[in-house]
Amino acid sequence: MITRLEYGAQGNNPRFIVTNLPGDPTELYEQLYCQRGEAENRIKEVQLDLFGTRASCHRFLANQFRLLLAALACTLMQRLRALFALASARLVALSP
């Protein structure tokens, strides 16, 4: 059993993980458990950002096309955010 006890602005945040995997508990927590949480966050992003739960058309191809357009829009927004952050960083670096 791996335990992690945190205290923050919202109060106590205890976590208990039961595993039969051998190894260092800190590594198991940080490399496996936290990575699993990150994977779940990516799934949640797909469902929310790409409207993955809104497949309301009756035909499969229509739903697939809808998700494809949403994925394209999401990718475009991510690229624009990255370019904007890079441009902002360059402006800050150039300013006296």
Wavefront OBJ file of the C-alpha trace (Angstrom):
o trace
v 0.000 0.000 0.000
v 1.283 3.418 -0.969
v 0.000 6.470 0.876
v 0.444 10.094 0.004
v -0.784 12.770 2.353
v -1.111 16.331 1.112
v -2.532 19.431 2.697
v -3.464 22.460 0.623
v -5.849 25.362 0.446
v -8.797 22.989 0.102
v -7.775 20.911 3.123
v -6.529 17.342 3.444
v -5.943 15.314 0.286
v -5.036 11.737 1.270
v -4.381 9.136 -1.432
v -4.119 5.409 -0.939
v -2.931 3.046 -3.648
v -2.972 -0.718 -3.264
v -0.635 -2.544 -5.627
v 1.263 -5.785 -5.920
v 3.948 -4.280 -8.160
v 7.485 -4.514 -6.807
v 9.627 -1.415 -6.642
v 10.204 1.862 -4.904
v 6.880 3.340 -3.717
v 7.860 6.871 -4.768
v 8.702 5.731 -8.293
v 5.524 3.667 -8.553
v 3.427 6.633 -7.501
v 5.133 9.199 -9.723
v 5.786 7.018 -12.790
v 2.646 4.881 -12.894
v -0.132 6.432 -10.875
v 0.459 10.058 -11.873
v 0.915 9.076 -15.537
v -2.432 7.282 -15.406
v -4.030 10.491 -14.180
v -2.436 12.420 -17.051
v -3.827 9.887 -19.538
v -7.284 10.345 -18.029
v -6.891 14.118 -18.410
v -6.147 13.670 -22.131
v -9.267 11.504 -22.504
v -11.293 14.185 -20.735
v -9.861 16.818 -23.102
v -10.999 14.796 -26.096
v -14.473 14.437 -24.665
v -14.805 18.112 -23.740
v -12.711 19.951 -26.342
v -13.618 17.770 -29.286
v -17.229 17.347 -28.212
v -16.575 13.586 -28.153
v -19.778 12.948 -26.272
v -21.861 14.748 -28.915
v -22.241 12.157 -31.624
v -25.869 12.961 -32.243
v -26.057 12.181 -35.959
v -27.650 8.905 -36.963
v -24.917 7.958 -39.406
v -21.414 6.875 -38.390
v -19.670 8.836 -41.151
v -21.422 12.041 -40.139
v -20.254 11.609 -36.527
v -16.737 10.747 -37.694
v -16.622 13.858 -39.878
v -17.898 15.985 -37.000
v -15.123 14.712 -34.714
v -12.551 15.207 -37.475
v -13.539 18.859 -37.863
v -13.461 19.362 -34.097
v -10.007 17.731 -33.903
v -8.750 20.006 -36.665
v -10.097 23.069 -34.858
v -8.572 21.941 -31.561
v -5.173 21.324 -33.187
v -5.310 24.722 -34.866
v -6.094 26.420 -31.542
v -3.231 24.610 -29.798
v -0.793 25.696 -32.514
v -2.006 29.286 -32.364
v -1.620 29.315 -28.569
v 1.923 27.946 -28.899
v 2.818 30.557 -31.533
v 1.327 33.323 -29.408
v 3.282 32.161 -26.349
v 6.489 32.028 -28.400
v 5.888 35.509 -29.820
v 5.130 36.861 -26.338
v 8.310 35.295 -24.968
v 10.351 36.914 -27.751
v 8.807 40.319 -27.063
v 9.597 40.025 -23.354
v 13.173 38.989 -24.153
v 13.638 41.946 -26.520
v 12.142 44.604 -24.262
v 14.603 46.586 -22.091
l 1 2 3 4 5 6 7 8 9 10 11 12 13 14 15 16 17 18 19 20 21 22 23 24 25 26 27 28 29 30 31 32 33 34 35 36 37 38 39 40 41 42 43 44 45 46 47 48 49 50 51 52 53 54 55 56 57 58 59 60 61 62 63 64 65 66 67 68 69 70 71 72 73 74 75 76 77 78 79 80 81 82 83 84 85 86 87 88 89 90 91 92 93 94 95 96
